[in-house]
């Protein structure tokens, strides 16, 4: 089974962080707008089980993603299953309608700009995401996708890169958790 091992950091010194990332060879692609519509299960509360179900829209492309519970408290490690959906707003709306018909409840929308990059450091290729999240600010995510047997090694490698980049503000909460903690109803916000 593949696991997503990632750590998220609040960006406090963007210019310094960009300099360090550039020095390591990271070249960020242009940022793309991502709109994530989250749903809660009809018979169990994903906030209690630490799971997530979302429809992600990137331009015309749509994906449905399930994220399982976090597997440890050090680095966010969880199973992630993602499946592409048909392209276009109508396809995303129809899938939202299908989920609602099955009893799922719309929870929140998280909107962000994401610039992605890869960095090859110490014989490991890391996926990076520089996110500017509406109403939350800027974050860096460092991610590795590994087999279950490589989980601890991936956590150690991410911690080493964290030290190299001087990332001190670890954020364990998901963007959804942060949006919900703000207490607004982002489900009614325009997703632009």
For each residue, the residues with C-beta under 8 A, 3 or more apart:
1: 79 147 148
2: 79 80 145 146 147 148
3: 71 77 78 79 80 145 146 147 148 151 154
4: 67 76 77 78 79 80 143 145
5: 75 76 77 143 144 145 146 151 154 155 158
6: 75 76 77 141 142 143 144 158
7: 75 76 141 142 158 159 162 167 170
8: 76 139 140 141 170 171 172
9: 139 140 141 142 162 167 168 169 170 171
10: 137 138 139 169 171
11: 14 17 130 137 138 139 140 169
12: 168 169
13: 16 17
14: 11 17 18 138
15: 18 19
16: 13 19 20 166
17: 11 13 14 20 21 140 165 166 167
18: 14 15 21 22
19: 15 16 22 23
20: 16 17 23 24 164 165 166
21: 17 18 24 26 28 117 119 128 165
22: 18 19 25 26 27
23: 19 20
24: 20 21 119 121 164 165
25: 22 119 120 121
26: 21 22 117 118 119 128
27: 22 117
28: 21 31 115 116 117 128 130
29: 115 116 117
30: 115
31: 28 113 114 115 130 132
32: 58 59 113 114 115
33: 58 59 111 112 113
34: 56 57 58 111 112 113 114
35: 56 57 58 109 110 111 191
36: 54 55 56 57 109 110 111 112 175 176
37: 54 55 56 57 92 96 106 109 191
38: 52 53 54 106 107 108 109 110 176
39: 53 54 55 96 99 104 105 106 107
40: 45 46 47 53 104 105 107
41: 44 45 46 51 53 104
42: 102 103 104 105
43: 103
44: 41 48 49
45: 40 41 48 49
46: 40 41 49 50 51 52 53 107
47: 40 50 180
48: 44 45
49: 44 45 46 69
50: 46 47 69 70
51: 41 46 66 67 68 69
52: 38 46 65 66 67 174 176
53: 38 39 40 41 46 64 65 66 67 99 104
54: 36 37 38 39 64 65 67 176
55: 36 37 39 62 63 64 65 85 92 95 96 99
56: 34 35 36 37 62 63 64 65
57: 34 35 36 37 61 62 89 92 191
58: 32 33 34 35 61 62 63
59: 32 33
60: 87 88 89
61: 57 58 84 87
62: 55 56 57 58 84 85 86 87 88 91 92 95
63: 55 56 58 82 83 84 85
64: 53 54 55 56 82 83 85 95
65: 52 53 54 55 56 80 81 82 83
66: 51 52 53 80 81 82
67: 4 51 52 53 54 78 79 80
68: 51 71 78 79 80
69: 49 50 51 78
70: 50 73 76 77 78
71: 3 68 77 78 79 151
72: 75 77 151 155
73: 70 172
74: 155
75: 5 6 7 72 154 155 158 159
76: 4 5 6 7 8 70 172
77: 3 4 5 6 70 71 72 151 154 155
78: 3 4 67 68 69 70 71
79: 1 2 3 4 67 68 71
80: 2 3 4 65 66 67 68
81: 65 66
82: 63 64 65 66
83: 63 64 65
84: 61 62 63
85: 55 62 63 64 91 92 95
86: 62 91
87: 60 61 62 91
88: 60 62 91 92
89: 57 60 92 93
90: 93 94
91: 62 85 86 87 88 94 95
92: 37 55 57 62 85 88 89 95 96
93: 89 90 96 97
94: 90 91 97 98
95: 55 62 64 85 91 92 98 99
96: 37 39 55 92 93 99 100 106
97: 93 94 100 101
98: 94 95 101 102
99: 39 53 55 95 96 102 104
100: 96 97 103 104 105 106
101: 97 98
102: 42 98 99
103: 42 43 100
104: 39 40 41 42 53 99 100
105: 39 40 42 100
106: 37 38 39 96 100 187
107: 38 39 40 46 176 180 187
108: 38 176 179 180 185 186 187
109: 35 36 37 38 186 187 189 191
110: 35 36 38 133 134 175 176 179 186
111: 33 34 35 36 133 134 189 191 192
112: 33 34 36 131 132 133 134 175
113: 31 32 33 34 131 132
114: 31 32 34 129 130 131
115: 28 29 30 31 32 129 130 131
116: 28 29 127 128 129 130
117: 21 26 27 28 29 128 130
118: 26 125 126 127 128
119: 21 24 25 26 125 126 128 161
120: 25 123 124 125 126
121: 24 25 124 126 161 164
122: 157 160
123: 120
124: 120 121 144 157
125: 118 119 120
126: 118 119 120 121 142 143 144 157 158 161
127: 116 118 142 143 144 145
128: 21 26 28 116 117 118 119 140 141 142 143
129: 114 115 116 140 141 143
130: 11 28 31 114 115 116 117 138 139 140
131: 112 113 114 115 138 139 140 141 175
132: 31 112 113 137 138
133: 110 111 112 136 137 138 139 175 178
134: 110 111 112 189
135: 179 182 184 186
136: 133 139 175 178 179 182
137: 10 11 132 133
138: 10 11 14 130 131 132 133
139: 8 9 10 11 130 131 133 136 171
140: 8 9 11 17 128 129 130 131 165 167
141: 6 7 8 9 128 129 131
142: 6 7 9 126 127 128 158 161 162 167
143: 4 5 6 126 127 128 129
144: 5 6 124 126 127 154 157 158
145: 2 3 4 5 127
146: 2 3 5 150 151 153 154
147: 1 2 3 150
148: 1 2 3 151
149:
150: 146 147 153 154
151: 3 5 71 72 77 146 148 154 155
152: 155 156
153: 146 150 156 157
154: 3 5 75 77 144 146 150 151 157 158
155: 5 72 74 75 77 151 152 158 159
156: 152 153 159 160
157: 122 124 126 144 153 154 160 161
158: 5 6 7 75 126 142 144 154 155 161 162
159: 7 75 155 156 162 163
160: 122 156 157 163 164
161: 119 121 126 142 157 158 164 165
162: 7 9 142 158 159 165 167 170
163: 159 160 166
164: 20 24 121 160 161
165: 17 20 21 24 140 161 162
166: 16 17 20 163
167: 7 9 17 140 142 162 170
168: 9 12
169: 9 10 11 12
170: 7 8 9 162 167
171: 8 9 10 139 178
172: 8 73 76
173: 177 178 181
174: 52 177 178
175: 36 110 112 131 133 136 178 179
176: 36 38 52 54 107 108 110 179 180
177: 173 174 180 181
178: 133 136 171 173 174 175 181 182
179: 108 110 135 136 175 176 182 184 186
180: 47 107 108 176 177 183
181: 173 177 178
182: 135 136 178 179 186
183: 180
184: 135 179 189
185: 108 188 189
186: 108 109 110 135 179 182 189
187: 106 107 108 109
188: 185
189: 109 111 134 184 185 186
190:
191: 35 37 57 109 111
192: 111
